[in-house]
């Protein structure tokens, strides 16, 4: 998605992922059932929490992993690249 590492403007692959996935292959996320999510953004080592994400929305951040724990309450995730 976008121009991250020469990616096309639109997604060309998608796969279902679960909370705790440590390698989402530098993807953006589609959030099926909203809530909070703790992720590690590509290029950072410290996790960040995105709060109150609505159902059926995209998280427009390229991430490397989804942190499992009390800060992550979303479900039905799709990694998009």
Buried (B, 14 or more C-beta within 10 A) or exposed (E): BEEEEEBEEEBEEEEEBEBEBEEBEBBBBBBBEBBBBBBBBBEEEEBBEBEEBEEEEBBEBBBBBBBEEEBBBBEBBBBBB
